[in-house]
Amino acid sequence: MASKTALLLVAAALSGCAYHPGPDPEAGMAAVHVPVVSRADYVFDAAAPGGTLAPSEAARLDAWFNSLDLRYGDSVYVDGGPYSEAARAQVADIAGNYGMLVSQGAPVTAGAVGSGNVRVVVSRNVASVPDCPNWERKSQPNYNNRMLPNYGCGVNSNLAAMVANPEDLIHGREGSGIGDAATASRAINAYRTAPTTGSKGLQDISTKKEEK
């Protein structure tokens, strides 16, 4: 009997050591694995004496945009001192072929822009969920009643993969402040005024093969 009591005391002591009191990030319903947005800046220096890109330089810039797969969510900037404003229109025309606009300002990049050159910068945000998938811990025992380590990986990884502009995960879009009730209720009105699927009765469908 004494040996059984000793074993119970040892088991209780071990279970007590496994429990860690205090706040645990994985004890609630909020997912620990959330999308993280990282930014990368790509730089292209083009010769633009007097602020004008030669046809060969414009072709090189277009090929560079194509190699980057320039797309929605990217930001295009023009930097280069006194020549940047003059070359902005040409860069904007080339970027417009990809449905992009040239943004004002430019991020800080390494190295100075050479004399007679302009620097085109493409900033791209990428969303990902680190440490996913994660099955590093078994489901049992679970003394702290924590979520599984993979909790949130599926939903948030899909969100990070599907969002068109990862920057929207950082801050939302600013509205214009103008509300249009007709536009806001258009979908509801279309749903309410559409005829029901059974209003015209059932279709006469034959399973027999028609002879031609």
MIDOSE-1310 file (N, C-alpha, C; in nm, 2 decimals, decimal comma, always signed):
residues 212
mask	+0,08/-0,12/+0,00/+0,00/+0,00/+0,00/+0,09/+0,12/+0,00; +0,20/+0,12/+0,08/+0,29/+0,23/+0,09/+0,35/+0,26/-0,05; +0,38/+0,15/-0,13/+0,44/+0,17/-0,26/+0,35/+0,24/-0,35; +0,22/+0,20/-0,35/+0,12/+0,26/-0,44/+0,10/+0,41/-0,40
tall	+0,10/+0,44/-0,27/+0,09/+0,58/-0,23/+0,21/+0,66/-0,28; +0,33/+0,60/-0,28/+0,45/+0,67/-0,32/+0,44/+0,70/-0,47; +0,39/+0,60/-0,55/+0,38/+0,62/-0,69/+0,28/+0,73/-0,73; +0,17/+0,74/-0,65/+0,07/+0,84/-0,67/+0,13/+0,98/-0,64
lvaa	+0,21/+0,99/-0,54/+0,27/+1,12/-0,51/+0,37/+1,16/-0,61; +0,45/+1,06/-0,67/+0,54/+1,09/-0,77/+0,47/+1,14/-0,90; +0,36/+1,07/-0,94/+0,28/+1,11/-1,05/+0,22/+1,25/-1,04; +0,17/+1,28/-0,92/+0,12/+1,41/-0,89/+0,22/+1,52/-0,90
alsg	+0,34/+1,49/-0,85/+0,45/+1,58/-0,86/+0,49/+1,61/-1,00; +0,50/+1,50/-1,08/+0,54/+1,52/-1,22/+0,43/+1,60/-1,30; +0,30/+1,57/-1,27/+0,20/+1,65/-1,34/+0,20/+1,79/-1,30; +0,23/+1,82/-1,17/+0,24/+1,96/-1,13/+0,36/+2,03/-1,20
cayh	+0,47/+1,96/-1,22/+0,58/+2,02/-1,29/+0,55/+2,05/-1,44; +0,46/+1,97/-1,50/+0,42/+1,99/-1,64/+0,33/+2,11/-1,66; +0,26/+2,15/-1,56/+0,16/+2,26/-1,57/+0,24/+2,39/-1,54; +0,22/+2,49/-1,62/+0,29/+2,62/-1,60/+0,18/+2,73/-1,59
pgpd	+0,16/+2,78/-1,47/+0,06/+2,88/-1,45/+0,10/+3,01/-1,52; +0,00/+3,09/-1,54/+0,02/+3,22/-1,60/-0,03/+3,23/-1,74; -0,03/+3,35/-1,80/-0,08/+3,36/-1,94/-0,01/+3,28/-2,04; -0,08/+3,22/-2,13/-0,02/+3,14/-2,23/-0,08/+3,18/-2,37
peag	+0,01/+3,22/-2,47/-0,05/+3,27/-2,59/-0,13/+3,17/-2,67; -0,11/+3,04/-2,64/-0,18/+2,94/-2,71/-0,30/+2,88/-2,64; -0,33/+2,95/-2,52/-0,45/+2,90/-2,44/-0,58/+2,97/-2,49; -0,57/+3,07/-2,57/-0,70/+3,14/-2,61/-0,74/+3,10/-2,75
maav	-0,84/+3,17/-2,80/-0,90/+3,14/-2,93/-0,82/+3,21/-3,04; -0,74/+3,31/-3,01/-0,67/+3,39/-3,11/-0,55/+3,30/-3,16; -0,53/+3,30/-3,29/-0,42/+3,22/-3,35/-0,29/+3,29/-3,33; -0,19/+3,20/-3,29/-0,06/+3,25/-3,27/+0,01/+3,27/-3,41
hvpv	-0,02/+3,19/-3,50/+0,04/+3,20/-3,63/-0,04/+3,30/-3,72; +0,01/+3,41/-3,74/-0,06/+3,52/-3,82/+0,03/+3,56/-3,94; -0,03/+3,62/-4,04/+0,05/+3,67/-4,16/+0,15/+3,77/-4,12; +0,26/+3,76/-4,17/+0,37/+3,86/-4,15/+0,40/+3,92/-4,29
vsra	+0,40/+4,05/-4,30/+0,43/+4,12/-4,43/+0,57/+4,17/-4,43; +0,64/+4,13/-4,53/+0,78/+4,18/-4,55/+0,79/+4,25/-4,68; +0,88/+4,35/-4,69/+0,90/+4,44/-4,81/+1,04/+4,42/-4,87; +1,04/+4,42/-5,00/+1,17/+4,41/-5,07/+1,17/+4,52/-5,18
dyvf	+1,28/+4,59/-5,19/+1,30/+4,70/-5,29/+1,39/+4,65/-5,40; +1,35/+4,66/-5,52/+1,42/+4,63/-5,64/+1,46/+4,76/-5,71; +1,59/+4,77/-5,75/+1,64/+4,89/-5,80/+1,69/+4,87/-5,95; +1,66/+4,97/-6,03/+1,71/+4,97/-6,17/+1,76/+5,11/-6,20
daaa	+1,89/+5,12/-6,24/+1,94/+5,25/-6,28/+1,95/+5,26/-6,43; +1,89/+5,37/-6,49/+1,88/+5,39/-6,63/+1,95/+5,52/-6,67; +2,02/+5,52/-6,78/+2,08/+5,65/-6,83/+1,97/+5,74/-6,88; +1,96/+5,86/-6,83/+1,86/+5,95/-6,87/+1,92/+6,09/-6,87
pggt	+2,01/+6,12/-6,97/+2,07/+6,25/-6,98/+1,97/+6,36/-7,01; +1,96/+6,46/-6,92/+1,86/+6,56/-6,94/+1,72/+6,52/-6,90; +1,71/+6,40/-6,85/+1,58/+6,35/-6,80/+1,50/+6,27/-6,91; +1,57/+6,23/-7,01/+1,51/+6,16/-7,12/+1,58/+6,02/-7,14
laps	+1,49/+5,92/-7,14/+1,54/+5,78/-7,16/+1,55/+5,75/-7,31; +1,67/+5,70/-7,35/+1,68/+5,66/-7,49/+1,60/+5,54/-7,51; +1,56/+5,52/-7,64/+1,48/+5,40/-7,67/+1,53/+5,27/-7,62; +1,67/+5,25/-7,62/+1,73/+5,13/-7,57/+1,71/+5,12/-7,42
eaar	+1,72/+5,23/-7,35/+1,70/+5,23/-7,21/+1,56/+5,21/-7,17; +1,47/+5,26/-7,25/+1,32/+5,24/-7,22/+1,29/+5,09/-7,24; +1,36/+5,03/-7,35/+1,33/+4,89/-7,37/+1,39/+4,80/-7,26; +1,51/+4,84/-7,21/+1,57/+4,77/-7,09/+1,48/+4,78/-6,97
ldaw	+1,42/+4,90/-6,95/+1,33/+4,91/-6,83/+1,21/+4,83/-6,85; +1,15/+4,82/-6,97/+1,03/+4,74/-6,99/+1,06/+4,59/-6,97; +1,18/+4,55/-7,01/+1,22/+4,41/-6,99/+1,24/+4,38/-6,84; +1,29/+4,48/-6,77/+1,31/+4,46/-6,63/+1,17/+4,45/-6,56
fnsl	+1,08/+4,53/-6,59/+0,94/+4,52/-6,54/+0,88/+4,39/-6,57; +0,90/+4,34/-6,69/+0,85/+4,21/-6,73/+0,92/+4,09/-6,65; +1,05/+4,10/-6,62/+1,12/+4,00/-6,55/+1,07/+4,00/-6,40; +1,03/+4,11/-6,35/+0,98/+4,12/-6,21/+0,84/+4,08/-6,20
dlry	+0,77/+4,06/-6,32/+0,63/+4,03/-6,32/+0,55/+4,14/-6,24; +0,58/+4,26/-6,28/+0,52/+4,38/-6,22/+0,37/+4,37/-6,21; +0,31/+4,38/-6,10/+0,17/+4,36/-6,08/+0,10/+4,44/-5,97; -0,03/+4,43/-5,96/-0,10/+4,50/-5,86/-0,05/+4,47/-5,72
gdsv	-0,03/+4,57/-5,64/+0,03/+4,55/-5,51/+0,17/+4,61/-5,50; +0,24/+4,61/-5,62/+0,37/+4,67/-5,62/+0,36/+4,83/-5,62; +0,47/+4,89/-5,58/+0,48/+5,04/-5,59/+0,60/+5,07/-5,67; +0,58/+5,17/-5,77/+0,69/+5,21/-5,85/+0,72/+5,35/-5,82
yvdg	+0,85/+5,38/-5,80/+0,91/+5,51/-5,77/+1,02/+5,55/-5,87; +1,04/+5,68/-5,88/+1,15/+5,73/-5,97/+1,23/+5,82/-5,88; +1,36/+5,79/-5,87/+1,45/+5,87/-5,80/+1,57/+5,91/-5,88; +1,63/+6,02/-5,86/+1,75/+6,06/-5,94/+1,77/+6,21/-5,94
gpys	+1,74/+6,28/-5,84/+1,78/+6,42/-5,83/+1,70/+6,50/-5,93; +1,77/+6,59/-6,00/+1,70/+6,69/-6,09/+1,64/+6,62/-6,22; +1,68/+6,50/-6,25/+1,63/+6,43/-6,37/+1,51/+6,35/-6,34; +1,47/+6,33/-6,21/+1,36/+6,23/-6,18/+1,23/+6,28/-6,23
eaar	+1,20/+6,41/-6,22/+1,07/+6,47/-6,26/+1,06/+6,46/-6,41; +1,17/+6,49/-6,48/+1,16/+6,49/-6,63/+1,14/+6,34/-6,68; +1,20/+6,25/-6,62/+1,19/+6,11/-6,66/+1,07/+6,04/-6,61; +1,00/+6,10/-6,52/+0,88/+6,03/-6,45/+0,77/+6,00/-6,56
aqva	+0,75/+6,09/-6,65/+0,65/+6,06/-6,75/+0,68/+5,94/-6,84; +0,80/+5,92/-6,88/+0,84/+5,81/-6,96/+0,83/+5,68/-6,88; +0,87/+5,68/-6,75/+0,86/+5,56/-6,67/+0,71/+5,53/-6,64; +0,63/+5,64/-6,63/+0,49/+5,61/-6,60/+0,42/+5,55/-6,73
diag	+0,47/+5,59/-6,85/+0,41/+5,53/-6,97/+0,44/+5,38/-6,97; +0,57/+5,35/-6,94/+0,61/+5,20/-6,95/+0,54/+5,12/-6,84; +0,53/+5,18/-6,72/+0,46/+5,11/-6,61/+0,31/+5,10/-6,63; +0,25/+5,20/-6,71/+0,11/+5,19/-6,74/+0,08/+5,07/-6,83
nygm	+0,17/+5,02/-6,90/+0,15/+4,89/-6,98/+0,12/+4,77/-6,89; +0,16/+4,79/-6,76/+0,13/+4,68/-6,67/+0,02/+4,72/-6,57; -0,05/+4,83/-6,60/-0,16/+4,87/-6,52/-0,11/+4,93/-6,39; +0,01/+4,99/-6,39/+0,07/+5,05/-6,27/+0,08/+5,20/-6,28
lvsq	+0,08/+5,27/-6,17/+0,11/+5,41/-6,16/+0,24/+5,44/-6,09; +0,30/+5,55/-6,11/+0,42/+5,59/-6,04/+0,38/+5,67/-5,92; +0,43/+5,62/-5,81/+0,40/+5,69/-5,68/+0,50/+5,80/-5,65; +0,45/+5,89/-5,57/+0,54/+6,01/-5,53/+0,64/+5,96/-5,43
gapv	+0,76/+6,03/-5,43/+0,86/+6,00/-5,33/+0,93/+5,87/-5,37; +1,02/+5,83/-5,29/+1,10/+5,71/-5,32/+1,16/+5,66/-5,19; +1,17/+5,52/-5,17/+1,23/+5,47/-5,05/+1,38/+5,49/-5,06; +1,44/+5,48/-4,94/+1,59/+5,50/-4,94/+1,65/+5,37/-4,98
taga	+1,75/+5,38/-5,08/+1,82/+5,26/-5,13/+1,97/+5,28/-5,12; +2,04/+5,18/-5,13/+2,18/+5,18/-5,11/+2,25/+5,24/-5,23; +2,35/+5,32/-5,21/+2,43/+5,38/-5,32/+2,36/+5,51/-5,37; +2,45/+5,59/-5,42/+2,40/+5,72/-5,48/+2,37/+5,70/-5,63
vgsg	+2,27/+5,78/-5,68/+2,24/+5,77/-5,82/+2,34/+5,85/-5,90; +2,40/+5,79/-6,00/+2,50/+5,85/-6,08/+2,45/+5,97/-6,16; +2,54/+6,06/-6,19/+2,51/+6,17/-6,27/+2,45/+6,14/-6,41; +2,34/+6,20/-6,44/+2,27/+6,17/-6,57/+2,19/+6,05/-6,57
nvrv	+2,17/+5,99/-6,45/+2,09/+5,86/-6,44/+1,97/+5,89/-6,36; +1,87/+5,80/-6,37/+1,76/+5,80/-6,28/+1,75/+5,66/-6,23; +1,69/+5,65/-6,11/+1,68/+5,52/-6,05/+1,53/+5,49/-6,03; +1,49/+5,37/-6,09/+1,35/+5,32/-6,07/+1,35/+5,22/-5,96
vvsr	+1,26/+5,24/-5,87/+1,25/+5,15/-5,76/+1,11/+5,08/-5,76; +1,11/+4,95/-5,74/+0,99/+4,87/-5,73/+0,99/+4,81/-5,59; +0,89/+4,85/-5,51/+0,87/+4,80/-5,38/+0,76/+4,69/-5,38; +0,79/+4,58/-5,33/+0,70/+4,47/-5,33/+0,68/+4,41/-5,19
nvas	+0,56/+4,40/-5,14/+0,52/+4,34/-5,02/+0,48/+4,20/-5,04; +0,53/+4,11/-4,95/+0,50/+3,97/-4,95/+0,44/+3,93/-4,82; +0,33/+3,86/-4,82/+0,27/+3,81/-4,69/+0,30/+3,66/-4,68; +0,33/+3,62/-4,56/+0,36/+3,48/-4,53/+0,33/+3,45/-4,39
vpdc	+0,31/+3,32/-4,35/+0,29/+3,28/-4,21/+0,41/+3,20/-4,17; +0,50/+3,25/-4,09/+0,62/+3,17/-4,05/+0,58/+3,05/-3,96; +0,67/+2,95/-3,96/+0,65/+2,83/-3,88/+0,52/+2,76/-3,91; +0,48/+2,76/-4,03/+0,36/+2,68/-4,07/+0,40/+2,59/-4,19
pnwe	+0,35/+2,47/-4,19/+0,27/+2,40/-4,09/+0,36/+2,37/-3,97; +0,29/+2,34/-3,86/+0,36/+2,32/-3,73/+0,30/+2,21/-3,66; +0,37/+2,09/-3,65/+0,32/+1,98/-3,57/+0,42/+1,94/-3,47; +0,49/+2,03/-3,41/+0,60/+2,00/-3,32/+0,56/+1,94/-3,19
rksq	+0,43/+1,96/-3,15/+0,39/+1,91/-3,02/+0,27/+1,82/-3,04; +0,27/+1,71/-2,96/+0,16/+1,62/-2,96/+0,03/+1,68/-2,90; -0,08/+1,62/-2,94/-0,21/+1,68/-2,89/-0,23/+1,64/-2,74; -0,17/+1,53/-2,70/-0,18/+1,49/-2,56/-0,05/+1,45/-2,51
pnyn	-0,02/+1,47/-2,38/-0,10/+1,54/-2,28/-0,10/+1,69/-2,30; -0,20/+1,76/-2,25/-0,22/+1,90/-2,27/-0,26/+1,97/-2,14; -0,16/+1,98/-2,05/-0,19/+2,03/-1,92/-0,25/+2,17/-1,91; -0,20/+2,26/-2,00/-0,24/+2,40/-2,00/-0,36/+2,43/-2,09
nrml	-0,42/+2,32/-2,15/-0,54/+2,34/-2,23/-0,51/+2,43/-2,35; -0,39/+2,41/-2,42/-0,35/+2,49/-2,53/-0,41/+2,44/-2,66; -0,41/+2,53/-2,76/-0,45/+2,49/-2,89/-0,34/+2,41/-2,95; -0,37/+2,33/-3,06/-0,27/+2,26/-3,13/-0,17/+2,36/-3,19
pnyg	-0,04/+2,32/-3,21/+0,06/+2,41/-3,26/+0,03/+2,46/-3,40; -0,05/+2,38/-3,48/-0,09/+2,42/-3,61/-0,21/+2,50/-3,62; -0,27/+2,54/-3,51/-0,40/+2,61/-3,51/-0,37/+2,75/-3,58; -0,46/+2,78/-3,68/-0,45/+2,91/-3,75/-0,36/+2,90/-3,87
cgvn	-0,28/+2,80/-3,89/-0,19/+2,79/-4,01/-0,27/+2,78/-4,14; -0,38/+2,70/-4,14/-0,45/+2,68/-4,27/-0,52/+2,81/-4,31; -0,60/+2,87/-4,22/-0,68/+2,99/-4,26/-0,59/+3,11/-4,29; -0,49/+3,13/-4,21/-0,41/+3,25/-4,23/-0,31/+3,23/-4,34
snla	-0,26/+3,11/-4,37/-0,18/+3,09/-4,49/-0,26/+3,11/-4,62; -0,38/+3,07/-4,62/-0,47/+3,09/-4,74/-0,49/+3,24/-4,75; -0,52/+3,31/-4,64/-0,54/+3,46/-4,65/-0,41/+3,53/-4,70; -0,30/+3,49/-4,66/-0,17/+3,55/-4,70/-0,15/+3,52/-4,85
amva	-0,19/+3,40/-4,90/-0,17/+3,36/-5,04/-0,27/+3,43/-5,13; -0,39/+3,46/-5,08/-0,49/+3,51/-5,17/-0,50/+3,67/-5,17; -0,45/+3,74/-5,07/-0,47/+3,88/-5,07/-0,39/+3,94/-5,18; -0,46/+4,03/-5,26/-0,40/+4,09/-5,38/-0,29/+4,19/-5,34
nped	-0,32/+4,27/-5,24/-0,22/+4,37/-5,19/-0,18/+4,34/-5,05; -0,07/+4,28/-5,02/-0,04/+4,24/-4,88/-0,04/+4,36/-4,78; -0,02/+4,48/-4,84/-0,02/+4,60/-4,75/-0,16/+4,62/-4,68; -0,26/+4,57/-4,75/-0,39/+4,58/-4,69/-0,40/+4,50/-4,55
lihg	-0,31/+4,41/-4,53/-0,31/+4,34/-4,40/-0,25/+4,43/-4,29; -0,18/+4,53/-4,33/-0,12/+4,62/-4,23/-0,21/+4,73/-4,19; -0,27/+4,79/-4,29/-0,37/+4,90/-4,26/-0,48/+4,90/-4,37; -0,60/+4,93/-4,33/-0,71/+4,92/-4,43/-0,71/+5,03/-4,52
regs	-0,79/+5,03/-4,62/-0,81/+5,13/-4,72/-0,89/+5,25/-4,66; -0,85/+5,37/-4,70/-0,92/+5,49/-4,65/-1,03/+5,52/-4,75; -1,15/+5,54/-4,69/-1,27/+5,56/-4,77/-1,27/+5,71/-4,82; -1,35/+5,73/-4,92/-1,36/+5,87/-4,97/-1,45/+5,96/-4,89
gigd	-1,52/+5,90/-4,80/-1,61/+5,98/-4,71/-1,75/+6,01/-4,78; -1,77/+5,96/-4,90/-1,89/+5,98/-4,98/-1,96/+5,85/-4,98; -2,09/+5,84/-4,94/-2,16/+5,72/-4,94/-2,27/+5,73/-5,05; -2,29/+5,62/-5,12/-2,39/+5,61/-5,23/-2,49/+5,50/-5,19
aata	-2,61/+5,54/-5,14/-2,70/+5,44/-5,10/-2,74/+5,35/-5,21; -2,75/+5,40/-5,34/-2,80/+5,32/-5,45/-2,69/+5,21/-5,48; -2,57/+5,25/-5,48/-2,46/+5,15/-5,50/-2,45/+5,05/-5,39; -2,47/+5,09/-5,27/-2,46/+5,00/-5,15/-2,57/+4,90/-5,15
srai	-2,69/+4,94/-5,20/-2,81/+4,85/-5,20/-2,83/+4,78/-5,33; -2,74/+4,79/-5,43/-2,76/+4,73/-5,56/-2,77/+4,58/-5,55; -2,68/+4,52/-5,48/-2,68/+4,37/-5,47/-2,81/+4,32/-5,40; -2,85/+4,39/-5,30/-2,97/+4,35/-5,23/-3,09/+4,36/-5,32
nayr	-3,10/+4,47/-5,39/-3,22/+4,49/-5,48/-3,22/+4,39/-5,59; -3,10/+4,35/-5,64/-3,10/+4,25/-5,75/-3,14/+4,12/-5,69; -3,11/+4,09/-5,57/-3,15/+3,96/-5,50/-3,30/+3,96/-5,48; -3,36/+4,07/-5,44/-3,50/+4,08/-5,41/-3,59/+4,08/-5,53
tapt	-3,54/+4,14/-5,64/-3,63/+4,16/-5,76/-3,61/+4,04/-5,85; -3,51/+3,96/-5,84/-3,49/+3,85/-5,93/-3,60/+3,74/-5,91; -3,65/+3,69/-6,02/-3,76/+3,59/-6,01/-3,70/+3,46/-5,94; -3,79/+3,39/-5,87/-3,74/+3,27/-5,80/-3,72/+3,16/-5,91
tgsk	-3,64/+3,07/-5,87/-3,61/+2,96/-5,97/-3,72/+2,87/-6,00; -3,82/+2,86/-5,92/-3,94/+2,78/-5,95/-4,06/+2,85/-6,00; -4,04/+2,98/-6,04/-4,16/+3,06/-6,08/-4,21/+3,01/-6,22; -4,12/+2,95/-6,30/-4,16/+2,91/-6,43/-4,19/+2,76/-6,44
glqd	-4,20/+2,70/-6,32/-4,23/+2,56/-6,32/-4,10/+2,47/-6,35; -4,12/+2,34/-6,35/-4,01/+2,25/-6,38/-3,99/+2,24/-6,53; -3,87/+2,22/-6,57/-3,83/+2,20/-6,71/-3,86/+2,06/-6,75; -3,91/+2,04/-6,87/-3,93/+1,91/-6,93/-3,80/+1,85/-6,98
istk	-3,74/+1,77/-6,91/-3,61/+1,71/-6,95/-3,63/+1,56/-6,98; -3,58/+1,52/-7,10/-3,59/+1,38/-7,14/-3,46/+1,32/-7,13; -3,45/+1,20/-7,08/-3,33/+1,12/-7,07/-3,30/+1,03/-7,19; -3,40/+1,04/-7,29/-3,38/+0,95/-7,41/-3,29/+1,02/-7,50
keek	-3,21/+0,94/-7,57/-3,12/+1,00/-7,67/-3,20/+1,04/-7,80; -3,17/+1,16/-7,84/-3,25/+1,21/-7,96/-3,18/+1,16/-8,08; -3,27/+1,11/-8,18/-3,22/+1,06/-8,30/-3,20/+1,18/-8,40; -3,08/+1,18/-8,47/-3,06/+1,28/-8,56/-3,09/+1,24/-8,71
